[in-house]
Every structure is written in C-alpha cells, then in structure tokens.
Amino acid sequence: MSDRALSFGAVASAYERFRPGYPAEFAAAVLAYAGRPVRTALEIGAGTGKATRLFASRGIAVTATEPDGAMLAELCKHVPPDVETEQAALEDLRPHRQYGLVYAAAALHWTDPDRRWPRIAALLEPGGVFASFGGPVLVADPVVAQAIQGARASFLVTDEIPSPDGTPPGDDLQWPGTELLRSGLFADVRQVALPQRLTVRADQYVGLLSTVSAYLELPIPLREQAFQRIRQVLPETVDLITDTTLHLARRC
Ligand SMILES: C[S@@+](CC[C@H](N)C(=O)[O-])C[C@H]1O[C@@H](n2cnc3c(N)ncnc32)[C@H](O)[C@@H]1O
C-alpha cells in the first residue's frame, strides 16, 4: 500500500471533525436498489466511520474494516458498540463469510486494482449488493476557486485524484462502474448522482484541506505555508459542491 493511501491516520481526529458526513438518503438509495432485506454488511476502508453509522443506524450488522489503526481507533469512538471492526486492507480480507452488502465510501480508489473485483465478489452472498460512493469537494464560486488555485500553485498543481482507470470526466459511466461492467462478476450496474451542497467557515475549509491526501504528502512546513496562503484568499464562508456519485451492482 502506498504512503498516500495510509496518510489519513496522522490526522484522524481532524478527518472526523472536518470531512462532511453522508446523508441518510445514501443508505436509502442502496437499500432500495437491494430490493430485499439486507442484514449484514462489510465496509471497505471505513475510516472514522462516517458511512458505518449510516448503515448501522438502519439495523444492519456492519463489519467495518480499515487498514489504518489510528483511523480505526477514531471510528470506535463514533460507532455503536455492536459494530464489528477489523484492521485490514481489502487485500488482507479472507472470504470466511459472505455479506448481503459490501460497500466503500471514498475508499475504493485506494485498493489494489489487481484482483479487486474477485476479492469483493467473494465477500458477497449470491445476489448480494456492492455499493461505492464518493466524489470531489469543489468550491462553488469560480472566483474563489481560482484564488485558491493561485495560492496553492507553488506547493501543489492539483489536489484531485484522477480516475483510476482513466475514464474521461465527460463519459456517461464513470469509474468504478466501468470496471464493474468489465469484470463480468456483477450484473445490473447502475450509477446514481446524489447532489449535495454545504457552506463552511473559512477555518473549517482549511481544516478540511488538512485531511486531503495531496496536502498530507507535503512536508509539514510547506503544508502550513500552503494553508496560510489559501486562508488569506478565502471569504468568511465557503460554498462547497459535495456532489456524490453512487455506483451499485449485484453479484452474479
Ligand atoms: C478518504 S478515506 C475514507 C474514509 C471513510 N470511508 C469515509 O468515507 O470517510 C480512505 C480510507 O481508505 C483506507 N484505505 C487505504 N488503502 C486501503 C486498502 N487497500 N483497503 C482498504 N482501505 C484502504 C484509508 O486508510 C482511509 O481510511
């Protein structure tokens, strides 16, 4: 696993504090797609448990898996005590049992593409559902976005993560829907857009940036300088577009 994939634990409490959570509609969309009762779920890359809580609060027995011990320790503070946890990357999981739902929130792109889909399929009951959701956090006002880009330019060209399989942004079906289709292990692949907007204070926006892997890769003094420069160009509050794309599929 790359250092960048495991960079979040160093800022686990900031991650929990500043990253937006997921609304209840996300779980509703996944469970409506399942079309049958879902009793058990395995979460890949659960982080501090933002998506764990979504499904656990629907009475589903969730097993939250996460390779980073510091993230998992933070998760344990925020999820119901009956949530099972395992410190493991997707690549470490053995299919001792199968689940009605396997899901990942903002985590799948960190997993090893080699054997990703056979691994996930082996963790699902026949007909079980796979769900992945995530998306970039964008600044809504183009003038503010441009000012941030300028302030960041000498430290980082971009803080975005490119499509893992190179799917152009304009294509109708985006990753991981593309890979799910190609794998031949899943049927009924769907992509659903879940629009979301959020307004945060300038300091909260910088707090959010402090949990983004591209910044976490910078040496600490440079990171601090970048945040100072960005903070100087921010208005009092920042409007964010946190649209999320949900991909769904059923194990054949
Ligand atoms: C951006 S965070 C998302 C955390 C959480 N799911 C959320 O939505 O807030 C990505 C998470 O993926 C985890 N991760 C990195 N590599 C992984 C792998 N190979 N298998 C599973 N999880 C991985 C990281 O440790 C991190 O907690």
The ligand as a Gaussian input file, in Angstrom:
#p B3LYP/6-31G(d) Opt

LIG

0 1
 C      -10.640000       9.094000       2.187000
 S      -10.662000       7.895000       3.450000
 C      -12.398000       7.443000       3.509000
 C      -12.806000       7.002000       4.887000
 C      -14.308000       6.741000       5.065000
 N      -14.757000       5.632000       4.275000
 C      -15.122000       7.986000       4.755000
 O      -15.894000       7.977000       3.787000
 O      -14.998000       8.971000       5.495000
 C       -9.928000       6.489000       2.662000
 C       -9.711000       5.326000       3.615000
 O       -9.282000       4.179000       2.849000
 C       -8.324000       3.489000       3.617000
 N       -7.513000       2.620000       2.720000
 C       -6.350000       2.903000       2.095000
 N       -5.919000       1.840000       1.399000
 C       -6.849000       0.853000       1.566000
 C       -6.956000      -0.502000       1.112000
 N       -6.036000      -1.046000       0.327000
 N       -8.038000      -1.234000       1.508000
 C       -8.990000      -0.670000       2.296000
 N       -8.926000       0.611000       2.760000
 C       -7.874000       1.355000       2.392000
 C       -7.525000       4.595000       4.301000
 O       -6.817000       4.135000       5.430000
 C       -8.630000       5.594000       4.645000
 O       -9.156000       5.413000       5.938000

